């Protein structure tokens, strides 16, 4: 949501999205940066965003606005600061130092836009840079530009980069969001991209228009059949454990603890979705 667009900031309070990125970077013209910053701070002070996770995407520290953005964001109630074009662990640590000096609340996280070849090569170091790190957001548009590759439907030219960031995120317990789909008229392509992202292991997808929220929610949320199966194997495994058994067969499938861990994660996600819907 462009921070310079007051109507967009207001609309964000009613969108059925899990999170909002309030933007000070690419979506804001240079002569509107200060206004955007002030409007985001005011919007968060007013509140009304419910259980949506709020991230503020700042400008980079190497820009005229980056430092002031981070100082302002650190004093808000936002859940995270999203840094653009992160290419080193040092950048994360610098921002963490500024946040702490400005009194950022203890739960405020740092997220990193991963959108350059150097970021891909240093993904592991960035992932382990600081305890405040919360996750990665794939910047596939900028990445494709720097790689000089095509935006093919199967995204094969970017698969190495996506995989490297997924590995780093999972190794360090971070969340990771897939990049945007640029063609708003391509509903089938968007759905395929969401399916691919979920199959690869992404936690969600970043969106550029509210019209795509429903399709993304459908793609990344567990289906009723998945939830029912997860609850079934959790119950069966608990019953087996009480009998001293480490494994159990459910509907012909061998169920071990590793399957139960995944099932509990899926049920927890379903419960959170239901809680957000109720709110």
C-alpha positions, 0 to 999 in steps of 0.5 A: 500500500503506497504510503502517499495514498491516504485512501489506500491506507484507509482501505487496508483496514478492511481488506481480507489480507493476512498482512499489509506492507505500507510502502515508502520505497518504490511505490512513492515518488521522491517528492512524496517521501516525507508526506508518505512517512507522516501518513503511515505514522499517523495511520498506525497511531490511529489503528484499526488494522485488527490482526493484520500483520503490518510491515513498513517498507523503508527506503534503503539506508544508502538513500536520502530518506532511509535513515529517517524512515527507519527512525520513524518506523521504529517508533510505531506499533508496526510488526516489522520494518521491511528493508529493500535490496538487502545484500549483506548481514551488516545492513540488517545489523545496522538497522537493528542498532538504529531500531534499538536506539529509537526504542523499537518495541521488543516484538518488532522484526526486520524483514528483508527484500531479497531481490539482487544476485548478491542477496541470493549468494549471501542469503545464509549470512543474511538469514542469521544476521540478527535475532530481530530478523523475521523473514524474507520477501522475494523481489522477483521483478528486480531479480529478473532485471538483474539476472537478465532473465525472462518471466516465464510461466514456470519461473525456471530462470529464477528457480535457483534463487528462490531455492537458495532463499527458501533453504536459508529461511528454513535453516534459520526458522524464518518466514518467506513470502513469494514474489508478485505476479505482475499481470493482473489480467492473467488469472490462470497464471496467477493461480498457477504461480500461487500453487507453485509457490505453496508447493515449493514451501513459501508461506504466502505471496505478496500482492499488488492489487486487492483483486488477487487477495481471495485467490491467494487466500484460497491457494495458501490456506489449508483446504477443509479436507487437509484440516480434517486429515491433519486432525485425524492423524494427530488424534491417531498418533496421540492414541498410539503414543498412549499405547507406547507405539511410535508409529500408527497406520491411518487409512493405509498410510504410515504416520510418524512424528514428522507427519504429526509435526506438519499436521499440527502446523497446518491446524494451527494455521487453520485456527489462526485463519478462523480467528482472523475471520471472526475478528 
